Amino acid sequence: MISKPRVDVAGVFNSHPKTDPRTIRLKKFLTKLHCPVAYLSEEFVRAADDNHLDWRLLPSIAIIESGGGKAYIREKNNIFGWGGGEIYFNSLQAGLQTVAYELGRGQLYRRHNSLGKLHLYNPDENYAQQVMAVMRRISPVVKLGVEEEIVKIDGEYVYLNKRSDIASR
């Protein structure tokens, strides 16, 4: 049986996650901030796709809650502050999968958009706006690939803006 290539919620071809423009942009963003979880960029995007979430939501929550993995209790593996930070996960990946599932498919969250999910996640009046601001810093748009394409220059993947033909690293 031939399997179909993965296509994410936003319609971005996703059979090669390492070259997915979202993964590349996220890894670059997290690396620039010296976030220890930068190596999880591909898993953040995949978990978002699998659970019908905006691909920027999970890493943005992790940045607000733990500085992107800079400040959390290692034994808990909870970079999301899930359950008030009191929940233990077997690994960072297990925490990522659990939080992604709950935000995307859990009964409390599934019928809400990203902003609604954030208001439920943490009712502090400033919390949702802080996370949304990080989301916009990661990428001002949800869908990548329409105006940008990824090209490899000197062994490094860079964005090529189709309108201006200027590569940005």
Backbone as ProteinMPNN parsed JSONL, in Angstrom:
{"seq_chain_A": "MISKPRVDVAGVFNSHPKTDPRTIRLKKFLTKLHCPVAYLSEEFVRAADDNHLDWRLLPSIAIIESGGGKAYIREKNNIFGWGGGEIYFNSLQAGLQTVAYELGRGQLYRRHNSLGKLHLYNPDENYAQQVMAVMRRISPVVKLGVEEEIVKIDGEYVYLNKRSDIASR", "coords_chain_A": {"N_chain_A": [[0.835, -1.179, 0.0], [0.557, 2.193, -0.823], [1.466, 5.062, 0.884], [0.041, 8.249, 1.479], [1.601, 11.496, 1.199], [2.247, 13.506, 4.119], [0.129, 16.203, 4.935], [-0.161, 19.292, 6.399], [-2.416, 21.113, 8.618], [-2.574, 23.715, 7.656], [-2.105, 23.296, 5.024], [0.467, 22.993, 4.089], [2.949, 21.215, 2.429], [4.255, 18.392, 3.921], [6.059, 16.214, 3.964], [8.704, 16.083, 4.353], [9.821, 16.995, 7.095], [12.147, 18.327, 8.096], [12.725, 20.193, 6.192], [10.496, 21.694, 6.134], [9.131, 24.868, 6.018], [8.158, 26.03, 8.364], [9.309, 24.566, 10.456], [12.002, 25.168, 10.048], [11.996, 27.966, 10.389], [11.102, 28.121, 13.063], [13.116, 26.716, 14.47], [15.305, 28.371, 13.956], [14.438, 30.724, 15.234], [14.166, 29.888, 17.968], [16.781, 29.086, 18.471], [18.139, 31.484, 18.181], [17.256, 32.781, 20.452], [18.545, 31.309, 22.314], [17.288, 29.044, 23.36], [16.947, 26.036, 25.069], [15.2, 24.107, 24.035], [15.256, 24.155, 21.296], [16.026, 22.051, 19.688], [13.739, 20.563, 19.534], [12.12, 21.548, 17.574], [11.051, 20.402, 15.173], [9.365, 18.49, 16.319], [7.574, 20.125, 17.729], [6.172, 21.331, 15.578], [5.12, 19.061, 14.271], [3.5, 17.963, 16.33], [1.648, 20.03, 16.595], [0.429, 19.964, 14.043], [-0.666, 17.363, 14.097], [-2.626, 17.686, 15.993], [-4.25, 19.72, 15.202], [-3.519, 22.43, 15.694], [-2.375, 25.852, 15.794], [0.833, 26.193, 14.571], [2.632, 27.775, 15.943], [1.799, 28.049, 18.529], [2.4, 26.141, 20.714], [5.324, 26.308, 21.079], [5.419, 28.999, 21.8], [3.975, 29.133, 24.2], [5.719, 27.583, 25.72], [7.938, 29.28, 25.771], [6.984, 31.481, 27.239], [6.278, 30.201, 29.658], [8.591, 28.78, 30.52], [10.842, 30.004, 29.554], [11.507, 28.854, 27.167], [12.538, 26.41, 27.871], [14.587, 27.084, 29.56], [14.147, 27.525, 32.253], [12.867, 25.412, 34.33], [11.644, 22.75, 36.396], [13.681, 20.096, 36.269], [13.109, 17.368, 36.849], [10.403, 17.224, 36.465], [9.9, 17.687, 33.777], [8.3, 19.606, 32.531], [7.769, 21.98, 30.552], [5.758, 23.654, 29.911], [4.266, 24.648, 32.0], [2.062, 23.218, 32.66], [-0.841, 22.27, 34.39], [-0.43, 24.062, 36.461], [2.254, 23.812, 36.696], [2.75, 21.645, 38.225], [2.475, 19.099, 37.26], [3.968, 16.038, 36.347], [5.993, 14.758, 33.725], [7.203, 12.027, 31.749], [9.162, 12.673, 29.925], [10.436, 15.486, 28.011], [9.341, 15.358, 25.485], [7.089, 13.742, 25.937], [5.583, 15.464, 27.534], [5.163, 17.519, 25.681], [3.614, 16.156, 23.732], [1.357, 15.487, 25.282], [0.325, 18.002, 26.144], [-0.155, 19.177, 23.637], [-2.09, 17.412, 22.63], [-4.188, 17.756, 24.515], [-4.773, 20.535, 24.215], [-5.559, 20.606, 21.558], [-7.433, 18.53, 21.151], [-8.668, 17.915, 23.527], [-11.536, 17.933, 25.681], [-12.123, 20.367, 27.036], [-10.768, 22.355, 25.571], [-11.001, 22.013, 22.741], [-12.954, 23.243, 21.067], [-12.267, 25.849, 20.808], [-10.573, 28.769, 19.473], [-7.103, 29.764, 19.058], [-6.704, 32.018, 20.765], [-8.885, 31.782, 22.535], [-8.247, 29.288, 23.67], [-5.938, 29.994, 25.066], [-6.93, 31.788, 26.996], [-8.364, 30.035, 28.564], [-6.313, 28.341, 29.349], [-4.629, 29.88, 30.963], [-5.966, 32.107, 33.036], [-5.066, 34.691, 33.628], [-5.206, 38.102, 32.866], [-3.293, 39.23, 31.14], [-1.888, 37.141, 30.044], [-2.676, 35.698, 27.629], [-2.222, 37.643, 25.673], [0.528, 38.001, 25.912], [1.522, 35.499, 25.066], [0.487, 35.459, 22.457], [1.92, 37.588, 21.374], [4.504, 36.505, 21.292], [4.0, 34.483, 19.467], [3.562, 35.998, 17.143], [6.118, 37.026, 16.855], [7.569, 34.733, 16.232], [6.48, 34.075, 13.735], [4.787, 36.238, 11.605], [2.679, 35.302, 10.162], [0.422, 32.533, 9.766], [0.395, 30.61, 7.745], [3.043, 29.499, 5.887], [5.035, 29.649, 2.933], [3.549, 30.592, 0.811], [4.323, 33.198, 0.027], [6.967, 32.871, 0.454], [9.829, 30.867, -0.13], [11.849, 28.037, 0.561], [15.255, 27.766, 0.162], [18.419, 26.209, -0.508], [21.445, 27.496, 0.296], [24.847, 27.588, 0.106], [24.936, 25.279, 1.737], [23.139, 25.88, 3.74], [19.783, 26.293, 4.804], [17.664, 28.824, 3.676], [15.281, 31.571, 3.667], [13.552, 32.64, 0.813], [12.188, 35.419, -0.347], [9.571, 35.605, -2.467], [8.549, 37.847, -3.68], [10.482, 39.874, -3.58], [12.821, 38.592, -4.159], [14.927, 38.362, -2.361], [17.155, 36.834, -0.276], [16.892, 35.716, 3.067], [18.561, 35.07, 6.067]], "CA_chain_A": [[0.0, 0.0, 0.0], [1.316, 3.446, -0.903], [0.915, 6.055, 1.797], [0.029, 9.624, 0.974], [2.456, 12.382, 1.996], [1.551, 14.285, 5.146], [-0.183, 17.598, 4.657], [-0.598, 19.842, 7.672], [-3.7, 21.799, 8.635], [-2.477, 24.917, 6.839], [-1.926, 22.907, 3.652], [1.874, 22.982, 3.72], [3.447, 19.869, 2.191], [5.017, 18.105, 5.128], [6.643, 14.886, 3.959], [10.096, 16.269, 4.759], [9.703, 18.004, 8.158], [13.351, 19.118, 8.307], [12.725, 21.296, 5.241], [9.249, 22.431, 6.291], [9.511, 26.248, 6.353], [7.806, 26.34, 9.75], [10.34, 23.962, 11.303], [13.228, 25.951, 9.868], [11.81, 29.272, 11.034], [11.02, 27.926, 14.506], [14.441, 26.365, 14.992], [16.118, 29.59, 13.88], [13.938, 31.627, 16.277], [14.515, 29.354, 19.286], [18.247, 29.11, 18.58], [18.522, 32.891, 18.382], [16.949, 33.097, 21.857], [19.313, 30.351, 23.127], [16.344, 28.166, 24.04], [17.376, 24.636, 25.051], [14.262, 23.248, 23.322], [15.348, 24.377, 19.845], [16.132, 20.75, 19.021], [12.396, 19.991, 19.439], [11.347, 22.326, 16.596], [10.297, 19.498, 14.303], [8.313, 17.858, 17.126], [6.553, 21.15, 17.974], [5.371, 21.473, 14.368], [4.387, 17.807, 14.055], [2.454, 17.86, 17.359], [0.613, 20.998, 16.234], [-0.297, 19.429, 12.894], [-1.422, 16.175, 14.503], [-3.712, 18.064, 16.904], [-4.974, 20.842, 14.597], [-3.176, 23.655, 16.401], [-1.455, 26.785, 15.156], [2.183, 25.665, 14.803], [3.396, 28.702, 16.79], [1.207, 28.096, 19.863], [3.124, 25.368, 21.734], [6.61, 26.905, 21.458], [5.189, 30.296, 22.452], [3.631, 28.833, 25.598], [6.96, 27.129, 26.371], [8.792, 30.449, 25.993], [6.415, 32.261, 28.351], [6.262, 29.419, 30.898], [9.898, 28.284, 30.986], [11.931, 30.605, 28.784], [11.876, 27.916, 26.12], [13.312, 25.319, 28.468], [15.694, 27.607, 30.375], [13.811, 27.524, 33.679], [11.807, 24.504, 34.745], [12.165, 21.706, 37.27], [14.088, 19.021, 35.352], [12.455, 16.106, 37.167], [9.009, 17.271, 36.021], [9.838, 17.74, 32.304], [7.095, 20.373, 32.247], [8.163, 23.31, 30.057], [4.535, 24.39, 29.579], [3.537, 25.074, 33.183], [0.807, 22.465, 32.641], [-1.318, 21.933, 35.729], [0.237, 24.962, 37.41], [3.647, 23.389, 36.806], [2.838, 20.538, 39.18], [2.349, 17.818, 36.566], [5.216, 15.385, 35.94], [5.998, 14.007, 32.473], [8.364, 11.142, 31.64], [10.165, 13.333, 29.092], [9.942, 16.718, 27.399], [8.51, 14.961, 24.357], [5.808, 13.283, 26.483], [4.869, 16.678, 27.922], [4.759, 18.184, 24.439], [2.518, 15.399, 23.141], [0.185, 15.582, 26.157], [-0.231, 19.36, 26.077], [-0.683, 19.346, 22.28], [-3.348, 16.65, 22.535], [-5.229, 18.398, 25.326], [-5.16, 21.809, 23.615], [-6.192, 20.396, 20.266], [-8.511, 17.539, 21.125], [-9.283, 17.778, 24.838], [-12.906, 18.438, 25.749], [-12.151, 21.757, 27.484], [-10.131, 23.292, 24.635], [-11.089, 21.704, 21.31], [-13.876, 24.097, 20.307], [-11.811, 27.24, 20.887], [-9.424, 29.166, 18.67], [-5.884, 29.909, 19.878], [-6.916, 33.009, 21.825], [-9.778, 31.164, 23.515], [-7.485, 28.254, 24.381], [-5.013, 30.662, 25.989], [-7.705, 32.326, 28.125], [-8.67, 28.894, 29.429], [-5.036, 27.792, 29.827], [-4.197, 30.73, 32.07], [-6.927, 33.21, 33.022], [-4.459, 36.004, 33.847], [-5.657, 38.965, 31.761], [-2.2, 39.548, 30.219], [-1.227, 35.932, 29.572], [-2.965, 35.403, 26.222], [-1.552, 38.632, 24.821], [1.969, 37.719, 25.939], [1.773, 34.342, 24.2], [0.207, 35.876, 21.079], [3.038, 38.427, 20.934], [5.593, 35.587, 20.929], [3.585, 33.828, 18.225], [3.822, 36.933, 16.042], [7.578, 37.115, 16.681], [8.005, 33.523, 15.526], [6.071, 34.319, 12.355], [3.582, 37.068, 11.585], [1.631, 34.59, 9.433], [0.276, 31.118, 10.103], [0.777, 29.818, 6.57], [4.283, 29.846, 5.211], [5.177, 28.97, 1.663], [2.862, 31.304, -0.25], [5.191, 34.284, -0.419], [8.35, 32.522, 0.736], [10.233, 29.503, -0.4], [13.096, 27.664, 1.206], [16.305, 27.33, -0.758], [19.655, 25.871, 0.171], [22.565, 28.304, -0.181], [26.061, 27.258, 0.859], [24.663, 24.251, 2.729], [22.222, 26.367, 4.773], [18.46, 26.624, 4.302], [17.299, 30.222, 3.898], [14.015, 31.975, 3.085], [13.635, 33.495, -0.35], [10.93, 36.119, -0.521], [9.268, 35.541, -3.892], [8.248, 39.177, -4.211], [11.681, 40.713, -3.718], [13.963, 37.747, -4.516], [16.003, 38.596, -1.402], [17.283, 35.734, 0.688], [17.151, 36.122, 4.457], [19.078, 33.939, 6.858]], "C_chain_A": [[0.881, 1.245, 0.0], [0.662, 4.456, 0.021], [1.016, 7.437, 1.175], [0.977, 10.472, 1.804], [1.619, 13.156, 2.996], [1.305, 15.696, 4.655], [-0.714, 18.161, 5.955], [-1.902, 20.609, 7.498], [-3.686, 23.011, 7.722], [-2.228, 24.584, 5.371], [-0.479, 22.9, 3.185], [2.319, 21.537, 3.555], [4.437, 19.532, 3.287], [5.597, 16.699, 5.126], [8.102, 14.921, 4.382], [10.148, 17.352, 5.844], [10.946, 18.858, 8.36], [13.432, 20.287, 7.331], [11.412, 22.064, 5.251], [9.628, 23.848, 6.709], [9.188, 26.634, 7.797], [8.857, 25.795, 10.703], [11.626, 24.775, 11.234], [13.123, 27.289, 10.579], [11.804, 29.134, 12.549], [12.383, 27.606, 15.102], [15.36, 27.58, 15.002], [15.734, 30.561, 15.01], [14.379, 31.16, 17.664], [16.032, 29.361, 19.511], [18.739, 30.521, 18.854], [18.288, 33.331, 19.829], [17.711, 32.2, 22.833], [18.402, 29.455, 23.954], [16.822, 26.721, 23.947], [16.451, 23.719, 24.254], [14.293, 23.439, 21.802], [15.399, 23.056, 19.087], [14.771, 20.07, 18.853], [11.534, 20.68, 18.375], [10.478, 21.45, 15.71], [9.136, 18.856, 15.064], [7.21, 18.857, 17.489], [5.612, 21.248, 16.77], [4.527, 20.219, 14.13], [3.243, 17.667, 15.061], [1.309, 18.835, 17.065], [-0.229, 20.473, 15.069], [-1.197, 18.259, 13.298], [-2.65, 16.521, 15.348], [-4.452, 19.32, 16.452], [-4.776, 22.159, 15.346], [-2.351, 24.564, 15.503], [-0.044, 26.343, 15.539], [3.026, 26.536, 15.726], [2.957, 28.663, 18.256], [2.056, 27.393, 20.93], [4.491, 25.962, 22.075], [6.446, 28.252, 22.151], [4.806, 30.121, 23.911], [4.898, 28.421, 26.347], [7.898, 28.298, 26.656], [8.281, 31.262, 27.181], [6.546, 31.498, 29.67], [7.642, 29.037, 31.423], [11.084, 28.914, 30.264], [12.41, 29.673, 27.673], [12.772, 26.804, 26.631], [14.483, 25.785, 29.311], [15.413, 27.46, 31.871], [12.602, 26.635, 33.952], [12.449, 23.432, 35.619], [12.414, 20.464, 36.414], [13.354, 17.703, 35.611], [11.013, 16.061, 36.654], [8.867, 17.264, 34.502], [8.62, 18.522, 31.823], [7.487, 21.793, 31.836], [6.965, 24.196, 29.757], [3.795, 24.933, 30.796], [2.199, 24.366, 33.308], [0.418, 22.059, 34.054], [-0.658, 22.792, 36.792], [1.693, 24.59, 37.627], [3.847, 22.201, 37.721], [2.776, 19.16, 38.533], [3.735, 17.317, 36.15], [5.011, 14.668, 34.611], [7.255, 13.15, 32.436], [9.501, 11.764, 30.841], [9.581, 14.642, 28.582], [8.992, 16.394, 26.251], [7.135, 14.485, 24.833], [4.961, 14.472, 26.923], [4.338, 17.415, 26.707], [3.556, 17.478, 23.82], [1.228, 15.529, 23.972], [-0.478, 16.946, 26.041], [-0.828, 19.615, 24.694], [-2.028, 18.634, 22.133], [-4.472, 17.364, 23.3], [-5.704, 19.718, 24.709], [-5.914, 21.629, 22.301], [-7.433, 19.533, 20.293], [-9.232, 17.356, 22.456], [-10.626, 18.487, 24.902], [-12.965, 19.927, 26.122], [-11.723, 22.738, 26.392], [-10.55, 23.161, 23.179], [-11.984, 22.623, 20.489], [-13.449, 25.564, 20.281], [-10.669, 27.508, 19.912], [-8.237, 29.386, 19.607], [-6.083, 30.887, 21.031], [-7.818, 32.449, 22.921], [-9.081, 30.092, 24.334], [-6.587, 28.892, 25.43], [-5.739, 31.251, 27.195], [-8.101, 31.214, 29.092], [-7.402, 28.351, 30.092], [-4.532, 28.55, 31.05], [-5.087, 31.97, 32.064], [-6.346, 34.598, 33.326], [-4.752, 36.887, 32.628], [-4.553, 39.288, 30.747], [-1.588, 38.321, 29.543], [-1.427, 35.68, 28.071], [-2.234, 36.379, 25.307], [-0.039, 38.424, 24.797], [2.309, 36.559, 25.006], [1.549, 34.723, 22.74], [1.324, 36.762, 20.524], [4.23, 37.563, 20.528], [5.25, 34.876, 19.622], [3.866, 34.722, 17.016], [5.311, 37.12, 15.795], [8.128, 35.894, 15.953], [7.692, 33.677, 14.043], [4.807, 35.165, 12.377], [2.416, 36.402, 10.851], [1.607, 33.122, 9.844], [0.793, 30.264, 8.955], [2.077, 30.358, 5.994], [4.296, 29.119, 3.879], [4.485, 29.689, 0.524], [3.757, 32.393, -0.829], [6.667, 33.988, -0.199], [8.622, 31.108, 0.255], [11.579, 29.28, 0.261], [14.069, 27.206, 0.137], [17.558, 27.039, 0.053], [20.787, 26.656, -0.496], [23.756, 28.009, 0.71], [25.78, 26.281, 1.996], [23.708, 24.67, 3.828], [20.876, 26.692, 4.141], [18.143, 28.068, 4.667], [15.943, 30.483, 3.25], [14.292, 32.859, 1.882], [12.264, 34.11, -0.515], [10.655, 36.199, -2.017], [9.005, 36.914, -4.484], [9.516, 39.989, -4.48], [12.928, 39.934, -4.134], [15.166, 37.996, -3.619], [16.017, 37.45, -0.411], [17.548, 36.303, 2.067], [17.564, 34.903, 5.243], [18.643, 34.071, 8.286]], "O_chain_A": [[1.85, 1.322, 0.756], [-0.546, 4.683, -0.046], [1.956, 7.743, 0.442], [1.151, 10.209, 2.994], [0.441, 13.429, 2.764], [2.173, 16.309, 4.034], [-1.618, 17.584, 6.558], [-2.424, 20.739, 6.39], [-4.691, 23.305, 7.075], [-2.146, 25.494, 4.546], [-0.227, 22.809, 1.983], [2.093, 20.716, 4.444], [5.36, 20.302, 3.553], [5.632, 16.049, 6.171], [8.671, 13.887, 4.732], [10.482, 18.5, 5.551], [10.823, 20.015, 8.76], [14.127, 21.267, 7.598], [11.231, 22.989, 4.46], [10.379, 24.017, 7.669], [9.872, 27.472, 8.384], [9.255, 26.475, 11.648], [12.258, 25.035, 12.258], [14.043, 27.7, 11.286], [12.427, 29.933, 13.248], [12.76, 28.167, 16.131], [16.108, 27.789, 15.957], [16.604, 31.144, 15.657], [14.907, 31.95, 18.446], [16.498, 29.615, 20.622], [19.646, 30.728, 19.661], [19.033, 34.153, 20.362], [17.539, 32.319, 24.047], [18.704, 29.143, 25.106], [17.078, 26.23, 22.847], [16.881, 22.645, 23.834], [13.423, 22.92, 21.102], [14.879, 22.951, 17.976], [14.66, 19.099, 18.105], [10.334, 20.415, 18.291], [9.295, 21.734, 15.522], [8.046, 18.698, 14.515], [6.039, 18.484, 17.551], [4.392, 21.249, 16.933], [3.34, 20.322, 13.82], [2.134, 17.291, 14.683], [0.14, 18.503, 17.262], [-1.458, 20.532, 15.111], [-2.354, 18.184, 12.882], [-3.601, 15.743, 15.413], [-5.195, 19.918, 17.23], [-5.727, 22.899, 15.599], [-1.706, 24.101, 14.563], [0.238, 26.14, 16.72], [4.042, 26.072, 16.242], [3.655, 29.182, 19.128], [2.391, 28.001, 21.947], [4.8, 26.112, 23.257], [7.258, 28.607, 23.006], [5.263, 30.878, 24.769], [5.125, 28.856, 27.476], [8.583, 28.303, 27.679], [9.065, 31.681, 28.032], [6.891, 32.091, 30.692], [7.847, 28.975, 32.635], [12.205, 28.413, 30.353], [13.579, 29.704, 27.289], [13.651, 26.318, 25.92], [15.297, 24.966, 29.738], [16.339, 27.289, 32.664], [11.457, 27.066, 33.816], [13.664, 23.237, 35.579], [11.475, 19.858, 35.898], [13.014, 16.997, 34.662], [10.466, 14.98, 36.435], [7.82, 16.874, 33.986], [7.985, 18.153, 30.835], [7.53, 22.697, 32.67], [7.129, 25.359, 29.389], [2.785, 25.617, 30.636], [1.297, 24.858, 33.987], [1.246, 21.566, 34.82], [-0.36, 22.319, 37.888], [2.303, 24.997, 38.615], [4.98, 21.789, 37.97], [3.005, 18.154, 39.205], [4.564, 18.085, 35.663], [3.974, 14.042, 34.394], [8.269, 13.514, 33.032], [10.667, 11.429, 31.049], [8.38, 14.883, 28.702], [7.974, 17.06, 26.064], [6.124, 14.791, 24.202], [3.749, 14.484, 26.705], [3.198, 17.88, 26.702], [2.587, 18.129, 23.427], [0.139, 15.666, 23.414], [-1.692, 17.042, 25.863], [-1.9, 20.211, 24.59], [-2.98, 19.187, 21.583], [-5.571, 17.545, 22.777], [-6.904, 19.991, 24.683], [-6.805, 22.414, 21.977], [-8.38, 19.774, 19.544], [-10.283, 16.718, 22.513], [-10.828, 19.515, 24.255], [-13.781, 20.666, 25.571], [-12.266, 23.839, 26.305], [-10.457, 24.141, 22.439], [-11.763, 22.754, 19.285], [-14.185, 26.42, 19.788], [-9.902, 26.609, 19.568], [-8.362, 29.209, 20.819], [-5.671, 30.608, 22.157], [-7.538, 32.627, 24.106], [-9.29, 29.99, 25.543], [-6.483, 28.395, 26.551], [-5.212, 31.216, 28.307], [-8.165, 31.432, 30.302], [-7.424, 27.951, 31.255], [-4.075, 27.96, 32.029], [-4.968, 32.804, 31.166], [-7.079, 35.586, 33.281], [-4.563, 36.458, 31.49], [-4.861, 39.594, 29.595], [-0.847, 38.458, 28.57], [-0.461, 35.474, 27.336], [-1.688, 35.979, 24.278], [0.602, 38.647, 23.77], [3.274, 36.631, 24.245], [2.341, 34.347, 21.877], [1.638, 36.693, 19.336], [4.895, 37.852, 19.533], [6.117, 34.689, 18.768], [4.353, 34.25, 15.989], [5.729, 37.346, 14.659], [9.052, 36.012, 15.147], [8.551, 33.433, 13.195], [3.857, 34.842, 13.091], [1.287, 36.889, 10.914], [2.629, 32.548, 10.219], [1.54, 29.309, 9.169], [2.181, 31.537, 5.658], [3.64, 28.089, 3.72], [4.801, 29.427, -0.636], [3.921, 32.487, -2.045], [7.526, 34.763, -0.619], [7.728, 30.262, 0.241], [12.344, 30.218, 0.489], [13.742, 26.358, -0.693], [17.734, 27.554, 1.157], [21.051, 26.503, -1.689], [23.681, 28.164, 1.929], [26.32, 26.431, 3.092], [23.479, 23.904, 4.763], [20.821, 27.295, 3.069], [18.326, 28.487, 5.81], [15.501, 29.718, 2.393], [15.165, 33.726, 1.928], [11.289, 33.41, -0.789], [11.433, 36.803, -2.756], [9.221, 37.12, -5.678], [9.61, 40.699, -5.481], [13.967, 40.527, -4.426], [16.306, 37.857, -4.062], [15.003, 37.14, 0.215], [18.322, 37.247, 2.227], [16.981, 33.828, 5.097], [18.974, 33.221, 9.113]]}, "name": "protein", "num_of_chains": 1, "seq": "MISKPRVDVAGVFNSHPKTDPRTIRLKKFLTKLHCPVAYLSEEFVRAADDNHLDWRLLPSIAIIESGGGKAYIREKNNIFGWGGGEIYFNSLQAGLQTVAYELGRGQLYRRHNSLGKLHLYNPDENYAQQVMAVMRRISPVVKLGVEEEIVKIDGEYVYLNKRSDIASR"}
